[in-house]
Amino acid sequence: MGGGGSFSRFLGAGQVSGNLSERKKSELAAGDDGSGIGHIQLDDYPDHLKEDTITITITDRQGKRTTKVISVKVSNNEQRQTVVTARLIE
């Protein structure tokens, strides 16, 4: 995935301060509290940067090749958390 601009934006980046435990910092970074803090926000991303395909080719010892294609899409849910959805298409 390439692009001409930098669209990276994480909810809560630079907003948390204070004397937090390592566990609390990890929870906030992961968005475990349901706030979406620490998740990439995709509102300004162009649609073509939110999805892609992955092609995997495996060759067994007898030389037989198997190819599978996976569609991958990145989005935000209602809690503004990052969600990656993948499905086998081939």
FIRO-713040 format. One record per atom (N, C-alpha, C): residue number from 1; residue in one letter; y, z, x. Coordinates in pm, whole numbers, plus 50000, padded with zeros to 5 digits. Example, Ala and Ser with C-alpha at 12.3 -4.5 7.8 and 13.67 -1.06 7.14 Angstrom:
2
<site><pos>1</pos><code>A</code><y>49431</y><z>50780</z><x>51319</x></site>
<site><pos>1</pos><code>A</code><y>49550</y><z>50780</z><x>51230</x></site>
<site><pos>1</pos><code>A</code><y>49670</y><z>50780</z><x>51320</x></site>
<site><pos>2</pos><code>S</code><y>49775</y><z>50708</z><x>51285</x></site>
<site><pos>2</pos><code>S</code><y>49894</y><z>50714</z><x>51367</x></site>
<site><pos>2</pos><code>S</code><y>50003</y><z>50787</z><x>51290</x></site>
This chain:
90
<site><pos>1</pos><code>M</code><y>49882</y><z>50000</z><x>50085</x></site>
<site><pos>1</pos><code>M</code><y>50000</y><z>50000</z><x>50000</x></site>
<site><pos>1</pos><code>M</code><y>50123</y><z>50000</z><x>50089</x></site>
<site><pos>2</pos><code>G</code><y>50201</y><z>49904</z><x>50076</x></site>
<site><pos>2</pos><code>G</code><y>50324</y><z>49899</z><x>50153</x></site>
<site><pos>2</pos><code>G</code><y>50442</y><z>49898</z><x>50059</x></site>
<site><pos>3</pos><code>G</code><y>50557</y><z>49916</z><x>50112</x></site>
<site><pos>3</pos><code>G</code><y>50674</y><z>49915</z><x>50026</x></site>
<site><pos>3</pos><code>G</code><y>50800</y><z>49911</z><x>50109</x></site>
<site><pos>4</pos><code>G</code><y>50908</y><z>49870</z><x>50045</x></site>
<site><pos>4</pos><code>G</code><y>51031</y><z>49858</z><x>50116</x></site>
<site><pos>4</pos><code>G</code><y>51114</y><z>49984</z><x>50119</x></site>
<site><pos>5</pos><code>G</code><y>51080</y><z>50082</z><x>50038</x></site>
<site><pos>5</pos><code>G</code><y>51162</y><z>50202</z><x>50032</x></site>
<site><pos>5</pos><code>G</code><y>51079</y><z>50327</z><x>50042</x></site>
<site><pos>6</pos><code>S</code><y>51151</y><z>50437</z><x>50054</x></site>
<site><pos>6</pos><code>S</code><y>51083</y><z>50566</z><x>50057</x></site>
<site><pos>6</pos><code>S</code><y>51103</y><z>50631</z><x>49921</x></site>
<site><pos>7</pos><code>F</code><y>50992</y><z>50646</z><x>49847</x></site>
<site><pos>7</pos><code>F</code><y>51000</y><z>50701</z><x>49713</x></site>
<site><pos>7</pos><code>F</code><y>50948</y><z>50843</z><x>49707</x></site>
<site><pos>8</pos><code>S</code><y>50908</y><z>50898</z><x>49822</x></site>
<site><pos>8</pos><code>S</code><y>50845</y><z>51030</z><x>49824</x></site>
<site><pos>8</pos><code>S</code><y>50939</y><z>51137</z><x>49772</x></site>
<site><pos>9</pos><code>R</code><y>50889</y><z>51214</z><x>49677</x></site>
<site><pos>9</pos><code>R</code><y>50966</y><z>51325</z><x>49623</x></site>
<site><pos>9</pos><code>R</code><y>50866</y><z>51427</z><x>49570</x></site>
<site><pos>10</pos><code>F</code><y>50873</y><z>51546</z><x>49624</x></site>
<site><pos>10</pos><code>F</code><y>50784</y><z>51653</z><x>49582</x></site>
<site><pos>10</pos><code>F</code><y>50861</y><z>51754</z><x>49502</x></site>
<site><pos>11</pos><code>L</code><y>50808</y><z>51793</z><x>49388</x></site>
<site><pos>11</pos><code>L</code><y>50873</y><z>51892</z><x>49304</x></site>
<site><pos>11</pos><code>L</code><y>50879</y><z>52025</z><x>49375</x></site>
<site><pos>12</pos><code>G</code><y>50997</y><z>52084</z><x>49383</x></site>
<site><pos>12</pos><code>G</code><y>51013</y><z>52215</z><x>49442</x></site>
<site><pos>12</pos><code>G</code><y>51031</y><z>52216</z><x>49592</x></site>
<site><pos>13</pos><code>A</code><y>51034</y><z>52101</z><x>49656</x></site>
<site><pos>13</pos><code>A</code><y>51048</y><z>52097</z><x>49802</x></site>
<site><pos>13</pos><code>A</code><y>51176</y><z>52165</z><x>49845</x></site>
<site><pos>14</pos><code>G</code><y>51163</y><z>52264</z><x>49931</x></site>
<site><pos>14</pos><code>G</code><y>51279</y><z>52334</z><x>49984</x></site>
<site><pos>14</pos><code>G</code><y>51341</y><z>52435</z><x>49889</x></site>
<site><pos>15</pos><code>Q</code><y>51282</y><z>52457</z><x>49773</x></site>
<site><pos>15</pos><code>Q</code><y>51341</y><z>52547</z><x>49674</x></site>
<site><pos>15</pos><code>Q</code><y>51283</y><z>52688</z><x>49678</x></site>
<site><pos>16</pos><code>V</code><y>51167</y><z>52704</z><x>49740</x></site>
<site><pos>16</pos><code>V</code><y>51102</y><z>52835</z><x>49741</x></site>
<site><pos>16</pos><code>V</code><y>51146</y><z>52910</z><x>49865</x></site>
<site><pos>17</pos><code>S</code><y>51194</y><z>53031</z><x>49845</x></site>
<site><pos>17</pos><code>S</code><y>51235</y><z>53112</z><x>49959</x></site>
<site><pos>17</pos><code>S</code><y>51186</y><z>53255</z><x>49937</x></site>
<site><pos>18</pos><code>G</code><y>51206</y><z>53336</z><x>50034</x></site>
<site><pos>18</pos><code>G</code><y>51165</y><z>53475</z><x>50021</x></site>
<site><pos>18</pos><code>G</code><y>51045</y><z>53505</z><x>50107</x></site>
<site><pos>19</pos><code>N</code><y>50999</y><z>53626</z><x>50094</x></site>
<site><pos>19</pos><code>N</code><y>50890</y><z>53675</z><x>50176</x></site>
<site><pos>19</pos><code>N</code><y>50759</y><z>53662</z><x>50097</x></site>
<site><pos>20</pos><code>L</code><y>50697</y><z>53543</z><x>50099</x></site>
<site><pos>20</pos><code>L</code><y>50576</y><z>53517</z><x>50022</x></site>
<site><pos>20</pos><code>L</code><y>50452</y><z>53532</z><x>50109</x></site>
<site><pos>21</pos><code>S</code><y>50343</y><z>53575</z><x>50049</x></site>
<site><pos>21</pos><code>S</code><y>50216</y><z>53583</z><x>50121</x></site>
<site><pos>21</pos><code>S</code><y>50164</y><z>53442</z><x>50145</x></site>
<site><pos>22</pos><code>E</code><y>50073</y><z>53429</z><x>50240</x></site>
<site><pos>22</pos><code>E</code><y>50014</y><z>53297</z><x>50269</x></site>
<site><pos>22</pos><code>E</code><y>49942</y><z>53243</z><x>50146</x></site>
<site><pos>23</pos><code>R</code><y>49875</y><z>53330</z><x>50074</x></site>
<site><pos>23</pos><code>R</code><y>49803</y><z>53289</z><x>49952</x></site>
<site><pos>23</pos><code>R</code><y>49902</y><z>53233</z><x>49849</x></site>
<site><pos>24</pos><code>K</code><y>50014</y><z>53302</z><x>49828</x></site>
<site><pos>24</pos><code>K</code><y>50113</y><z>53258</z><x>49731</x></site>
<site><pos>24</pos><code>K</code><y>50175</y><z>53124</z><x>49772</x></site>
<site><pos>25</pos><code>K</code><y>50202</y><z>53110</z><x>49903</x></site>
<site><pos>25</pos><code>K</code><y>50254</y><z>52982</z><x>49953</x></site>
<site><pos>25</pos><code>K</code><y>50156</y><z>52869</z><x>49924</x></site>
<site><pos>26</pos><code>S</code><y>50027</y><z>52894</z><x>49947</x></site>
<site><pos>26</pos><code>S</code><y>49924</y><z>52793</z><x>49923</x></site>
<site><pos>26</pos><code>S</code><y>49916</y><z>52759</z><x>49775</x></site>
<site><pos>27</pos><code>E</code><y>49922</y><z>52862</z><x>49689</x></site>
<site><pos>27</pos><code>E</code><y>49916</y><z>52838</z><x>49545</x></site>
<site><pos>27</pos><code>E</code><y>50035</y><z>52755</z><x>49498</x></site>
<site><pos>28</pos><code>L</code><y>50153</y><z>52787</z><x>49549</x></site>
<site><pos>28</pos><code>L</code><y>50272</y><z>52710</z><x>49511</x></site>
<site><pos>28</pos><code>L</code><y>50263</y><z>52566</z><x>49559</x></site>
<site><pos>29</pos><code>A</code><y>50217</y><z>52547</z><x>49682</x></site>
<site><pos>29</pos><code>A</code><y>50205</y><z>52413</z><x>49738</x></site>
<site><pos>29</pos><code>A</code><y>50105</y><z>52330</z><x>49659</x></site>
<site><pos>30</pos><code>A</code><y>49999</y><z>52394</z><x>49610</x></site>
<site><pos>30</pos><code>A</code><y>49896</y><z>52324</z><x>49533</x></site>
<site><pos>30</pos><code>A</code><y>49932</y><z>52311</z><x>49386</x></site>
<site><pos>31</pos><code>G</code><y>50035</y><z>52382</z><x>49343</x></site>
<site><pos>31</pos><code>G</code><y>50073</y><z>52379</z><x>49203</x></site>
<site><pos>31</pos><code>G</code><y>49977</y><z>52454</z><x>49114</x></site>
<site><pos>32</pos><code>D</code><y>49906</y><z>52552</z><x>49170</x></site>
<site><pos>32</pos><code>D</code><y>49806</y><z>52626</z><x>49094</x></site>
<site><pos>32</pos><code>D</code><y>49864</y><z>52707</z><x>48979</x></site>
<site><pos>33</pos><code>D</code><y>49992</y><z>52728</z><x>48979</x></site>
<site><pos>33</pos><code>D</code><y>50053</y><z>52807</z><x>48871</x></site>
<site><pos>33</pos><code>D</code><y>50092</y><z>52722</z><x>48751</x></site>
<site><pos>34</pos><code>G</code><y>50058</y><z>52592</z><x>48754</x></site>
<site><pos>34</pos><code>G</code><y>50088</y><z>52503</z><x>48643</x></site>
<site><pos>34</pos><code>G</code><y>50229</y><z>52450</z><x>48642</x></site>
<site><pos>35</pos><code>S</code><y>50308</y><z>52484</z><x>48743</x></site>
<site><pos>35</pos><code>S</code><y>50448</y><z>52442</z><x>48745</x></site>
<site><pos>35</pos><code>S</code><y>50468</y><z>52301</z><x>48796</x></site>
<site><pos>36</pos><code>G</code><y>50369</y><z>52246</z><x>48865</x></site>
<site><pos>36</pos><code>G</code><y>50385</y><z>52115</z><x>48925</x></site>
<site><pos>36</pos><code>G</code><y>50450</y><z>52121</z><x>49062</x></site>
<site><pos>37</pos><code>I</code><y>50492</y><z>52241</z><x>49106</x></site>
<site><pos>37</pos><code>I</code><y>50552</y><z>52254</z><x>49238</x></site>
<site><pos>37</pos><code>I</code><y>50450</y><z>52212</z><x>49342</x></site>
<site><pos>38</pos><code>G</code><y>50492</y><z>52133</z><x>49436</x></site>
<site><pos>38</pos><code>G</code><y>50404</y><z>52086</z><x>49542</x></site>
<site><pos>38</pos><code>G</code><y>50339</y><z>51952</z><x>49510</x></site>
<site><pos>39</pos><code>H</code><y>50356</y><z>51901</z><x>49390</x></site>
<site><pos>39</pos><code>H</code><y>50298</y><z>51773</z><x>49352</x></site>
<site><pos>39</pos><code>H</code><y>50400</y><z>51661</z><x>49368</x></site>
<site><pos>40</pos><code>I</code><y>50352</y><z>51547</z><x>49411</x></site>
<site><pos>40</pos><code>I</code><y>50442</y><z>51433</z><x>49426</x></site>
<site><pos>40</pos><code>I</code><y>50484</y><z>51383</z><x>49288</x></site>
<site><pos>41</pos><code>Q</code><y>50611</y><z>51354</z><x>49272</x></site>
<site><pos>41</pos><code>Q</code><y>50664</y><z>51308</z><x>49145</x></site>
<site><pos>41</pos><code>Q</code><y>50680</y><z>51156</z><x>49150</x></site>
<site><pos>42</pos><code>L</code><y>50621</y><z>51088</z><x>49054</x></site>
<site><pos>42</pos><code>L</code><y>50609</y><z>50943</z><x>49060</x></site>
<site><pos>42</pos><code>L</code><y>50707</y><z>50870</z><x>48967</x></site>
<site><pos>43</pos><code>D</code><y>50803</y><z>50938</z><x>48910</x></site>
<site><pos>43</pos><code>D</code><y>50895</y><z>50876</z><x>48815</x></site>
<site><pos>43</pos><code>D</code><y>50963</y><z>50752</z><x>48871</x></site>
<site><pos>44</pos><code>D</code><y>51008</y><z>50757</z><x>48995</x></site>
<site><pos>44</pos><code>D</code><y>51085</y><z>50647</z><x>49054</x></site>
<site><pos>44</pos><code>D</code><y>50999</y><z>50545</z><x>49128</x></site>
<site><pos>45</pos><code>Y</code><y>50868</y><z>50567</z><x>49134</x></site>
<site><pos>45</pos><code>Y</code><y>50780</y><z>50475</z><x>49205</x></site>
<site><pos>45</pos><code>Y</code><y>50764</y><z>50346</z><x>49126</x></site>
<site><pos>46</pos><code>P</code><y>50768</y><z>50233</z><x>49194</x></site>
<site><pos>46</pos><code>P</code><y>50735</y><z>50106</z><x>49127</x></site>
<site><pos>46</pos><code>P</code><y>50588</y><z>50109</z><x>49084</x></site>
<site><pos>47</pos><code>D</code><y>50558</y><z>50046</z><x>48972</x></site>
<site><pos>47</pos><code>D</code><y>50421</y><z>50048</z><x>48919</x></site>
<site><pos>47</pos><code>D</code><y>50318</y><z>49996</z><x>49019</x></site>
<site><pos>48</pos><code>H</code><y>50354</y><z>49894</z><x>49096</x></site>
<site><pos>48</pos><code>H</code><y>50256</y><z>49836</z><x>49189</x></site>
<site><pos>48</pos><code>H</code><y>50219</y><z>49931</z><x>49303</x></site>
<site><pos>49</pos><code>L</code><y>50297</y><z>50037</z><x>49324</x></site>
<site><pos>49</pos><code>L</code><y>50262</y><z>50137</z><x>49425</x></site>
<site><pos>49</pos><code>L</code><y>50181</y><z>50253</z><x>49367</x></site>
<site><pos>50</pos><code>K</code><y>50160</y><z>50253</z><x>49237</x></site>
<site><pos>50</pos><code>K</code><y>50086</y><z>50361</z><x>49172</x></site>
<site><pos>50</pos><code>K</code><y>49938</y><z>50328</z><x>49154</x></site>
<site><pos>51</pos><code>E</code><y>49898</y><z>50206</z><x>49187</x></site>
<site><pos>51</pos><code>E</code><y>49758</y><z>50170</z><x>49173</x></site>
<site><pos>51</pos><code>E</code><y>49715</y><z>50072</z><x>49281</x></site>
<site><pos>52</pos><code>D</code><y>49586</y><z>50076</z><x>49308</x></site>
<site><pos>52</pos><code>D</code><y>49530</y><z>49990</z><x>49413</x></site>
<site><pos>52</pos><code>D</code><y>49380</y><z>49980</z><x>49391</x></site>
<site><pos>53</pos><code>T</code><y>49314</y><z>49902</z><x>49474</x></site>
<site><pos>53</pos><code>T</code><y>49169</y><z>49892</z><x>49470</x></site>
<site><pos>53</pos><code>T</code><y>49113</y><z>49922</z><x>49609</x></site>
<site><pos>54</pos><code>I</code><y>48993</y><z>49975</z><x>49609</x></site>
<site><pos>54</pos><code>I</code><y>48919</y><z>50003</z><x>49731</x></site>
<site><pos>54</pos><code>I</code><y>48790</y><z>49924</z><x>49723</x></site>
<site><pos>55</pos><code>T</code><y>48760</y><z>49846</z><x>49825</x></site>
<site><pos>55</pos><code>T</code><y>48636</y><z>49771</z><x>49830</x></site>
<site><pos>55</pos><code>T</code><y>48547</y><z>49832</z><x>49938</x></site>
<site><pos>56</pos><code>I</code><y>48425</y><z>49865</z><x>49898</x></site>
<site><pos>56</pos><code>I</code><y>48329</y><z>49924</z><x>49991</x></site>
<site><pos>56</pos><code>I</code><y>48208</y><z>49832</z><x>50000</x></site>
<site><pos>57</pos><code>T</code><y>48174</y><z>49792</z><x>50122</x></site>
<site><pos>57</pos><code>T</code><y>48056</y><z>49710</z><x>50145</x></site>
<site><pos>57</pos><code>T</code><y>47961</y><z>49787</z><x>50235</x></site>
<site><pos>58</pos><code>I</code><y>47836</y><z>49800</z><x>50191</x></site>
<site><pos>58</pos><code>I</code><y>47733</y><z>49871</z><x>50267</x></site>
<site><pos>58</pos><code>I</code><y>47621</y><z>49771</z><x>50297</x></site>
<site><pos>59</pos><code>T</code><y>47580</y><z>49769</z><x>50422</x></site>
<site><pos>59</pos><code>T</code><y>47466</y><z>49686</z><x>50462</x></site>
<site><pos>59</pos><code>T</code><y>47352</y><z>49778</z><x>50501</x></site>
<site><pos>60</pos><code>D</code><y>47236</y><z>49758</z><x>50435</x></site>
<site><pos>60</pos><code>D</code><y>47122</y><z>49844</z><x>50467</x></site>
<site><pos>60</pos><code>D</code><y>47048</y><z>49791</z><x>50590</x></site>
<site><pos>61</pos><code>R</code><y>46943</y><z>49858</z><x>50630</x></site>
<site><pos>61</pos><code>R</code><y>46870</y><z>49822</z><x>50753</x></site>
<site><pos>61</pos><code>R</code><y>46801</y><z>49687</z><x>50743</x></site>
<site><pos>62</pos><code>Q</code><y>46775</y><z>49640</z><x>50622</x></site>
<site><pos>62</pos><code>Q</code><y>46714</y><z>49508</z><x>50605</x></site>
<site><pos>62</pos><code>Q</code><y>46818</y><z>49396</z><x>50596</x></site>
<site><pos>63</pos><code>G</code><y>46945</y><z>49433</z><x>50605</x></site>
<site><pos>63</pos><code>G</code><y>47053</y><z>49333</z><x>50601</x></site>
<site><pos>63</pos><code>G</code><y>47106</y><z>49303</z><x>50463</x></site>
<site><pos>64</pos><code>K</code><y>47054</y><z>49372</z><x>50362</x></site>
<site><pos>64</pos><code>K</code><y>47104</y><z>49353</z><x>50226</x></site>
<site><pos>64</pos><code>K</code><y>47240</y><z>49419</z><x>50211</x></site>
<site><pos>65</pos><code>R</code><y>47336</y><z>49342</z><x>50159</x></site>
<site><pos>65</pos><code>R</code><y>47472</y><z>49393</z><x>50141</x></site>
<site><pos>65</pos><code>R</code><y>47497</y><z>49430</z><x>49996</x></site>
<site><pos>66</pos><code>T</code><y>47560</y><z>49542</z><x>49977</x></site>
<site><pos>66</pos><code>T</code><y>47602</y><z>49587</z><x>49844</x></site>
<site><pos>66</pos><code>T</code><y>47751</y><z>49612</z><x>49850</x></site>
<site><pos>67</pos><code>T</code><y>47824</y><z>49551</z><x>49757</x></site>
<site><pos>67</pos><code>T</code><y>47969</y><z>49567</z><x>49753</x></site>
<site><pos>67</pos><code>T</code><y>48009</y><z>49628</z><x>49620</x></site>
<site><pos>68</pos><code>K</code><y>48095</y><z>49728</z><x>49627</x></site>
<site><pos>68</pos><code>K</code><y>48148</y><z>49795</z><x>49508</x></site>
<site><pos>68</pos><code>K</code><y>48300</y><z>49796</z><x>49519</x></site>
<site><pos>69</pos><code>V</code><y>48366</y><z>49781</z><x>49404</x></site>
<site><pos>69</pos><code>V</code><y>48512</y><z>49785</z><x>49399</x></site>
<site><pos>69</pos><code>V</code><y>48553</y><z>49901</z><x>49308</x></site>
<site><pos>70</pos><code>I</code><y>48646</y><z>49982</z><x>49358</x></site>
<site><pos>70</pos><code>I</code><y>48695</y><z>50099</z><x>49285</x></site>
<site><pos>70</pos><code>I</code><y>48844</y><z>50081</z><x>49258</x></site>
<site><pos>71</pos><code>S</code><y>48882</y><z>50096</z><x>49133</x></site>
<site><pos>71</pos><code>S</code><y>49023</y><z>50094</z><x>49095</x></site>
<site><pos>71</pos><code>S</code><y>49076</y><z>50236</z><x>49104</x></site>
<site><pos>72</pos><code>V</code><y>49190</y><z>50253</z><x>49168</x></site>
<site><pos>72</pos><code>V</code><y>49250</y><z>50385</z><x>49185</x></site>
<site><pos>72</pos><code>V</code><y>49392</y><z>50382</z><x>49128</x></site>
<site><pos>73</pos><code>K</code><y>49424</y><z>50484</z><x>49049</x></site>
<site><pos>73</pos><code>K</code><y>49557</y><z>50495</z><x>48990</x></site>
<site><pos>73</pos><code>K</code><y>49609</y><z>50637</z><x>49009</x></site>
<site><pos>74</pos><code>V</code><y>49735</y><z>50650</z><x>49047</x></site>
<site><pos>74</pos><code>V</code><y>49798</y><z>50781</z><x>49068</x></site>
<site><pos>74</pos><code>V</code><y>49905</y><z>50799</z><x>48960</x></site>
<site><pos>75</pos><code>S</code><y>49907</y><z>50919</z><x>48899</x></site>
<site><pos>75</pos><code>S</code><y>50005</y><z>50946</z><x>48793</x></site>
<site><pos>75</pos><code>S</code><y>50038</y><z>51095</z><x>48792</x></site>
<site><pos>76</pos><code>N</code><y>50129</y><z>51132</z><x>48704</x></site>
<site><pos>76</pos><code>N</code><y>50160</y><z>51273</z><x>48680</x></site>
<site><pos>76</pos><code>N</code><y>50117</y><z>51308</z><x>48539</x></site>
<site><pos>77</pos><code>N</code><y>50058</y><z>51427</z><x>48522</x></site>
<site><pos>77</pos><code>N</code><y>50021</y><z>51472</z><x>48388</x></site>
<site><pos>77</pos><code>N</code><y>50139</y><z>51544</z><x>48322</x></site>
<site><pos>78</pos><code>E</code><y>50114</y><z>51605</z><x>48208</x></site>
<site><pos>78</pos><code>E</code><y>50221</y><z>51672</z><x>48133</x></site>
<site><pos>78</pos><code>E</code><y>50284</y><z>51788</z><x>48210</x></site>
<site><pos>79</pos><code>Q</code><y>50206</y><z>51851</z><x>48299</x></site>
<site><pos>79</pos><code>Q</code><y>50258</y><z>51962</z><x>48380</x></site>
<site><pos>79</pos><code>Q</code><y>50323</y><z>51912</z><x>48509</x></site>
<site><pos>80</pos><code>R</code><y>50339</y><z>51781</z><x>48522</x></site>
<site><pos>80</pos><code>R</code><y>50399</y><z>51715</z><x>48639</x></site>
<site><pos>80</pos><code>R</code><y>50314</y><z>51731</z><x>48763</x></site>
<site><pos>81</pos><code>Q</code><y>50184</y><z>51752</z><x>48745</x></site>
<site><pos>81</pos><code>Q</code><y>50091</y><z>51759</z><x>48857</x></site>
<site><pos>81</pos><code>Q</code><y>50043</y><z>51618</z><x>48890</x></site>
<site><pos>82</pos><code>T</code><y>50007</y><z>51594</z><x>49015</x></site>
<site><pos>82</pos><code>T</code><y>49957</y><z>51466</z><x>49059</x></site>
<site><pos>82</pos><code>T</code><y>49812</y><z>51451</z><x>49016</x></site>
<site><pos>83</pos><code>V</code><y>49781</y><z>51336</z><x>48956</x></site>
<site><pos>83</pos><code>V</code><y>49645</y><z>51307</z><x>48910</x></site>
<site><pos>83</pos><code>V</code><y>49602</y><z>51173</z><x>48970</x></site>
<site><pos>84</pos><code>V</code><y>49484</y><z>51172</z><x>49031</x></site>
<site><pos>84</pos><code>V</code><y>49426</y><z>51049</z><x>49084</x></site>
<site><pos>84</pos><code>V</code><y>49307</y><z>51013</z><x>48997</x></site>
<site><pos>85</pos><code>T</code><y>49310</y><z>50895</z><x>48939</x></site>
<site><pos>85</pos><code>T</code><y>49201</y><z>50847</z><x>48855</x></site>
<site><pos>85</pos><code>T</code><y>49136</y><z>50729</z><x>48923</x></site>
<site><pos>86</pos><code>A</code><y>49004</y><z>50734</z><x>48935</x></site>
<site><pos>86</pos><code>A</code><y>48931</y><z>50624</z><x>48998</x></site>
<site><pos>86</pos><code>A</code><y>48818</y><z>50582</z><x>48905</x></site>
<site><pos>87</pos><code>R</code><y>48792</y><z>50451</z><x>48903</x></site>
<site><pos>87</pos><code>R</code><y>48679</y><z>50401</z><x>48824</x></site>
<site><pos>87</pos><code>R</code><y>48615</y><z>50284</z><x>48895</x></site>
<site><pos>88</pos><code>L</code><y>48486</y><z>50276</z><x>48883</x></site>
<site><pos>88</pos><code>L</code><y>48409</y><z>50168</z><x>48943</x></site>
<site><pos>88</pos><code>L</code><y>48426</y><z>50044</z><x>48857</x></site>
<site><pos>89</pos><code>I</code><y>48474</y><z>49934</z><x>48916</x></site>
<site><pos>89</pos><code>I</code><y>48496</y><z>49812</z><x>48837</x></site>
<site><pos>89</pos><code>I</code><y>48401</y><z>49700</z><x>48875</x></site>
<site><pos>90</pos><code>E</code><y>48330</y><z>49714</z><x>48984</x></site>
<site><pos>90</pos><code>E</code><y>48236</y><z>49609</z><x>49026</x></site>
<site><pos>90</pos><code>E</code><y>48121</y><z>49668</z><x>49101</x></site>
